[in-house]
Amino acid sequence: MPIIANHLTLSFDERSALFEGRTTGYPAFEAYVQVGNRLPITLFQAMHAKGASPLNLLAGATKPISAKISF
């Protein structure tokens, strides 16, 4: 089972990045976007869920997460 399921949309016309997906409640996840030679921009940082453990990996990606940034 995947620990992250996602869809990333980059729009250079709108200068934005949209992430929609799911993660497991454990471990923590983070994603960054880098355009050209610019510094990476944090897309999202998701800490593990309260009370989560490695056993959460067995359920697969069930925790919704979405983020949008402009660059």
Wavefront OBJ file of the C-alpha trace (Angstrom):
o trace
v 0.000 0.000 0.000
v 1.323 3.453 -0.800
v 2.231 5.751 2.061
v 1.505 8.796 -0.089
v -0.948 9.216 -2.962
v -0.881 12.535 -4.724
v -1.587 14.844 -7.584
v 0.652 17.857 -8.235
v -0.425 20.611 -10.615
v 2.084 23.248 -11.723
v 0.751 26.347 -13.449
v 3.445 28.562 -14.902
v 0.791 30.996 -16.184
v -0.575 31.450 -12.657
v 2.851 30.897 -11.085
v 1.426 28.387 -8.629
v 1.751 24.811 -7.431
v -1.205 22.835 -6.105
v -0.796 19.558 -4.234
v -3.768 17.343 -3.413
v -3.374 13.906 -1.952
v -3.302 11.620 1.046
v -0.634 10.362 3.406
v -0.449 7.856 6.186
v -0.666 9.338 9.676
v 2.944 8.315 10.206
v 5.706 9.372 9.554
v 5.851 13.133 8.963
v 5.901 14.314 5.329
v 7.126 17.438 3.580
v 7.358 18.651 0.007
v 9.144 21.492 -1.737
v 8.928 23.187 -5.128
v 11.937 24.612 -6.933
v 11.596 26.627 -10.134
v 14.727 27.112 -12.190
v 17.706 28.180 -10.108
v 15.599 29.799 -7.380
v 15.644 28.587 -3.801
v 13.178 25.794 -2.983
v 9.833 26.883 -1.502
v 8.050 24.794 1.122
v 4.858 23.352 -0.363
v 3.768 21.631 2.845
v 5.012 20.119 6.084
v 2.762 17.579 7.799
v 3.694 16.276 11.219
v 2.655 12.759 12.137
v -0.808 12.428 13.633
v -1.159 12.443 17.402
v -0.802 8.885 18.669
v 0.361 7.612 15.263
v 2.855 4.781 14.991
v 4.437 2.644 12.265
v 1.268 0.528 12.375
v -0.481 3.363 10.516
v 1.510 2.335 7.436
v -0.619 -0.809 7.167
v -3.774 1.218 6.408
v -2.170 3.015 3.461
v -2.626 6.670 2.562
v -5.859 7.825 4.205
v -5.065 11.259 5.718
v -6.109 14.042 3.268
v -3.632 16.830 2.613
v -3.695 19.776 0.231
v -1.548 22.846 -0.234
v -1.182 25.674 -2.748
v 1.678 28.140 -3.098
v 2.598 30.943 -5.446
v 6.105 31.270 -6.823
l 1 2 3 4 5 6 7 8 9 10 11 12 13 14 15 16 17 18 19 20 21 22 23 24 25 26 27 28 29 30 31 32 33 34 35 36 37 38 39 40 41 42 43 44 45 46 47 48 49 50 51 52 53 54 55 56 57 58 59 60 61 62 63 64 65 66 67 68 69 70 71
